[in-house]
Amino acid sequence: MPDIKLPNILVTGTPGVGKSHLCAKLSEDLKLKYHDISAVAKDQGFVDGHDDEYDCPILDEDKLLDYLEPIMSAGGNIVEYHSCDFFPERWFDAVFVVTCNNTILHDRLTERNYNPKKLQSNIECEIFQTILEEARDSYDEDIVFEIKGETEKDCQDSVKKVKEWYKSWKRRSN
């Protein structure tokens, strides 16, 4: 029987919604390789300057995508980033968009010392469901799922939902 390539999963959402916490648990439970794109960009030098207005690095998307292509082609990855529309659709078998109540998100981003402009921008992004819409516009609607990231129970429920998806994916792939 030929080896079946493991799936690639994208976890995306506004900063502060709980992506990293969720991905760490999923990576351990599903034995998939976890890629925090912000860390990859920093570690590999895929940063093309700094945006002073939003106090954040500017991602060199082309270099990042070139680097990730062979990794993603092999399968078995969980990718986490706060944006998704620049990733090739062919890379992902599922896209999970983590969402969060604005009050909770505001408190989390304030704890991270986000400047007022960056804080407001991210809260508005969540209010208008920008990342969820970006995912729905960029990927087949059948692979985009909304999950919550407000509480530890939400995280547990999200882990369960992703694991159920994974089991279903394995059944379809065999």
C-alpha positions in Angstrom: 0.0 0.0 0.0 1.5 3.4 -0.9 2.3 5.9 1.7 -0.4 8.6 2.1 0.8 12.1 2.5 -0.3 13.7 5.7 -2.5 16.8 5.4 -1.5 20.5 5.7 -3.6 22.6 8.0 -3.7 26.4 8.2 -4.7 28.1 11.4 -5.3 31.8 10.9 -7.0 34.7 12.7 -6.4 38.1 14.1 -3.4 38.4 16.5 -4.4 37.5 20.0 -7.3 35.1 19.3 -5.4 32.0 20.5 -3.8 30.5 17.4 -0.4 29.7 19.0 -2.0 27.9 22.0 -4.2 25.9 19.7 -1.4 25.0 17.3 0.9 23.8 20.0 -1.8 21.4 21.2 -2.7 20.2 17.7 0.9 19.7 16.7 1.5 17.4 19.7 -1.8 15.5 19.4 -1.7 15.0 15.6 2.1 14.7 15.3 2.2 17.3 12.6 5.0 19.8 12.2 4.1 23.3 13.6 5.3 26.4 11.7 4.7 29.8 13.3 5.2 31.9 10.3 6.2 35.0 12.3 9.0 33.0 13.9 10.0 31.4 10.6 10.2 34.8 8.9 12.4 36.2 11.7 14.6 33.1 12.0 15.2 32.7 8.2 15.6 36.5 7.5 12.3 36.9 5.5 11.7 40.3 7.1 11.9 43.2 4.7 12.0 46.2 7.0 9.8 47.5 9.8 6.4 49.2 9.7 6.8 52.0 12.3 3.1 52.9 12.2 2.0 49.4 13.3 5.2 48.5 15.1 5.7 45.3 13.2 8.1 43.6 10.8 7.3 43.6 7.0 7.2 40.1 5.7 9.0 39.2 2.4 6.2 36.9 1.1 8.1 35.7 -1.9 11.1 34.5 0.1 8.9 32.9 2.6 6.8 31.1 0.0 9.9 29.8 -1.8 11.2 28.5 1.5 8.0 26.8 2.4 7.2 25.2 -1.0 9.2 21.9 -0.5 8.0 21.7 3.2 4.4 22.1 2.3 4.7 19.7 -0.7 5.8 16.9 1.7 2.6 17.3 3.8 2.1 16.9 7.6 2.2 20.6 8.6 0.3 23.0 10.7 0.9 26.6 9.6 -0.1 29.5 11.8 -0.3 33.1 10.7 -2.6 36.1 11.0 -3.1 36.4 7.3 -3.8 33.8 4.7 -4.6 35.2 1.2 -1.0 35.0 0.0 -0.6 31.3 0.7 -1.3 29.0 -2.4 -4.6 27.3 -2.1 -3.1 24.0 -3.1 -1.1 23.8 0.1 -3.9 23.3 2.5 -6.4 20.6 3.1 -8.2 22.6 5.9 -8.2 26.2 7.0 -9.3 26.9 10.6 -10.0 30.6 11.4 -9.9 31.3 15.1 -12.2 34.1 16.3 -12.6 35.9 19.6 -14.9 38.3 21.5 -13.6 41.8 21.0 -13.5 42.6 24.7 -11.3 39.6 25.4 -9.2 40.3 22.4 -8.8 44.0 23.4 -7.5 42.9 26.9 -5.1 40.3 25.3 -3.6 42.9 22.9 -3.4 45.5 25.6 -1.4 43.0 27.7 0.9 42.7 24.7 1.5 46.5 24.7 0.1 47.0 21.2 0.3 50.7 20.3 -3.1 52.4 20.0 -3.2 52.3 16.1 -2.2 48.7 16.0 -4.7 47.8 18.7 -7.6 49.6 17.0 -6.7 48.0 13.6 -6.7 44.5 15.0 -10.0 45.0 16.9 -11.6 46.4 13.8 -10.2 43.4 11.9 -12.0 41.1 14.3 -15.2 43.1 14.4 -15.5 43.0 10.6 -14.4 39.4 10.4 -11.6 40.4 8.0 -9.6 37.2 8.3 -12.6 34.9 8.1 -13.7 36.6 4.9 -10.1 36.5 3.5 -10.1 32.8 4.1 -13.5 32.3 2.5 -12.4 34.3 -0.5 -9.0 32.5 -0.8 -10.0 28.9 -0.3 -12.7 26.5 -1.2 -15.6 27.0 1.2 -15.6 23.3 2.0 -12.2 23.5 3.7 -12.7 26.7 5.8 -14.0 26.3 9.3 -14.6 29.0 12.0 -13.5 28.1 15.6 -13.5 30.0 18.9 -10.5 31.0 20.9 -11.9 32.8 23.9 -11.5 30.3 26.7 -9.6 27.2 27.5 -12.8 25.3 26.9 -13.0 26.9 23.5 -9.5 25.6 22.8 -10.4 22.1 23.9 -13.5 22.2 21.7 -11.4 23.5 18.8 -8.8 20.7 19.3 -11.7 18.2 19.2 -13.1 19.8 16.1 -9.8 19.7 14.2 -9.1 16.1 15.4 -12.6 15.1 14.1 -11.8 16.7 10.8 -8.4 14.9 10.7 -10.1 11.5 11.3 -12.5 12.2 8.5 -9.7 13.3 6.2 -7.8 10.0 7.0 -10.9 7.9 6.2 -11.3 9.7 2.8 -7.6 9.4 2.0 -7.4 5.6 2.6 
